[in-house]
Amino acid sequence: SYLHLHVGLDASGLDLSSLQPHYTVFDDGMVGEGGADHVVKDRNMIALSNPCALDPSLAPEGKIMVHSYACGNEDYAVWERMERGTPEYEEMKRERAEPLWR
C-alpha cells in the first residue's frame, strides 16, 4: 500500500540549483530497535521527488512541486476493512499520511 502526497511549495530564497530531483528520508532514522528491520518499519522510509530540479518550467518561477510517498512499507491490513468515503476512512488517511508532512 502507498500513501502519496503532492504539494506545491514556495521556494523563495532557496538555491534551486542545489536541490536534487530525488531524496530518501527515514522518518524515524536508520538505526533503532530491531536492527535492519527498523529501516523498513511501517512508514519509516519516505521517497521525495522534486521534478522541478530536472525541469524548472514545471512550476511557476520561485515555486517547486514535491511528490512524497511511503515506500510500500505500510501494511495494507490497516486499510482492509475501511470503507472509502466514510469519516473514519478520511481520518485514517490524515493520520497515516502524517509522516509525509514532516
FIPA-12879 format. One record per residue (C-alpha): residue number from 1; residue in three letters; z, y, x. Coordinates in steps of 0.1 Angstrom, whole numbers, plus 5000, padded with zeros to 4 digits. Layout:
N
seq | type | z | y | x
NUM | ALA | Z | Y | X .
...
This chain:
102
seq | type | z | y | x
1 | SER | 5000 | 5000 | 5000 .
2 | TYR | 4992 | 5035 | 5013 .
3 | LEU | 5007 | 5069 | 5004 .
4 | HIS | 4983 | 5097 | 5011 .
5 | LEU | 4989 | 5135 | 5014 .
6 | HIS | 4961 | 5160 | 5016 .
7 | VAL | 4971 | 5197 | 5023 .
8 | GLY | 4956 | 5229 | 5034 .
9 | LEU | 4977 | 5249 | 5058 .
10 | ASP | 4978 | 5285 | 5071 .
11 | ALA | 4971 | 5281 | 5108 .
12 | SER | 4975 | 5318 | 5116 .
13 | GLY | 4990 | 5322 | 5151 .
14 | LEU | 4981 | 5286 | 5162 .
15 | ASP | 4958 | 5279 | 5191 .
16 | LEU | 4934 | 5257 | 5171 .
17 | SER | 4916 | 5247 | 5203 .
18 | SER | 4948 | 5229 | 5214 .
19 | LEU | 4950 | 5207 | 5183 .
20 | GLN | 4939 | 5171 | 5184 .
21 | PRO | 4920 | 5155 | 5155 .
22 | HIS | 4944 | 5126 | 5152 .
23 | TYR | 4981 | 5121 | 5157 .
24 | THR | 5005 | 5092 | 5151 .
25 | VAL | 5041 | 5102 | 5142 .
26 | PHE | 5071 | 5079 | 5139 .
27 | ASP | 5094 | 5095 | 5113 .
28 | ASP | 5124 | 5076 | 5125 .
29 | GLY | 5113 | 5072 | 5161 .
30 | MET | 5100 | 5043 | 5181 .
31 | VAL | 5134 | 5030 | 5192 .
32 | GLY | 5161 | 5018 | 5169 .
33 | GLU | 5180 | 4989 | 5154 .
34 | GLY | 5157 | 4959 | 5151 .
35 | GLY | 5137 | 4964 | 5183 .
36 | ALA | 5099 | 4963 | 5179 .
37 | ASP | 5103 | 4958 | 5141 .
38 | HIS | 5118 | 4993 | 5139 .
39 | VAL | 5084 | 5008 | 5147 .
40 | VAL | 5067 | 4992 | 5117 .
41 | LYS | 5096 | 4996 | 5093 .
42 | ASP | 5088 | 5010 | 5058 .
43 | ARG | 5071 | 5044 | 5060 .
44 | ASN | 5081 | 5050 | 5097 .
45 | MET | 5046 | 5051 | 5112 .
46 | ILE | 5026 | 5081 | 5098 .
47 | ALA | 4990 | 5089 | 5108 .
48 | LEU | 4979 | 5126 | 5107 .
49 | SER | 4942 | 5137 | 5107 .
50 | ASN | 4931 | 5172 | 5113 .
51 | PRO | 4893 | 5171 | 5107 .
52 | CYS | 4891 | 5209 | 5114 .
53 | ALA | 4897 | 5201 | 5151 .
54 | LEU | 4863 | 5185 | 5151 .
55 | ASP | 4846 | 5209 | 5127 .
56 | PRO | 4863 | 5242 | 5121 .
57 | SER | 4839 | 5250 | 5093 .
58 | LEU | 4856 | 5225 | 5070 .
59 | ALA | 4883 | 5251 | 5061 .
60 | PRO | 4883 | 5289 | 5059 .
61 | GLU | 4890 | 5308 | 5091 .
62 | GLY | 4927 | 5307 | 5100 .
63 | LYS | 4932 | 5276 | 5079 .
64 | ILE | 4932 | 5239 | 5085 .
65 | MET | 4934 | 5208 | 5063 .
66 | VAL | 4956 | 5178 | 5071 .
67 | HIS | 4955 | 5143 | 5058 .
68 | SER | 4986 | 5122 | 5064 .
69 | TYR | 4994 | 5087 | 5053 .
70 | ALA | 5020 | 5060 | 5058 .
71 | CYS | 5001 | 5034 | 5079 .
72 | GLY | 5001 | 5004 | 5055 .
73 | ASN | 5038 | 4997 | 5062 .
74 | GLU | 5050 | 5003 | 5027 .
75 | ASP | 5060 | 4972 | 5007 .
76 | TYR | 5039 | 4970 | 4976 .
77 | ALA | 5067 | 4952 | 4958 .
78 | VAL | 5084 | 4986 | 4952 .
79 | TRP | 5054 | 4996 | 4930 .
80 | GLU | 5045 | 4963 | 4915 .
81 | ARG | 5063 | 4968 | 4882 .
82 | MET | 5057 | 5006 | 4879 .
83 | GLU | 5036 | 5019 | 4850 .
84 | ARG | 5012 | 5046 | 4861 .
85 | GLY | 5017 | 5080 | 4844 .
86 | THR | 5053 | 5074 | 4834 .
87 | PRO | 5080 | 5099 | 4845 .
88 | GLU | 5095 | 5070 | 4866 .
89 | TYR | 5062 | 5065 | 4884 .
90 | GLU | 5058 | 5102 | 4891 .
91 | GLU | 5093 | 5104 | 4905 .
92 | MET | 5087 | 5073 | 4927 .
93 | LYS | 5056 | 5089 | 4941 .
94 | ARG | 5076 | 5121 | 4950 .
95 | GLU | 5104 | 5101 | 4965 .
96 | ARG | 5082 | 5077 | 4985 .
97 | ALA | 5059 | 5104 | 4998 .
98 | GLU | 5089 | 5125 | 5012 .
99 | PRO | 5084 | 5113 | 5049 .
100 | LEU | 5048 | 5126 | 5048 .
101 | TRP | 5061 | 5162 | 5042 .
102 | ARG | 5084 | 5162 | 5073 .
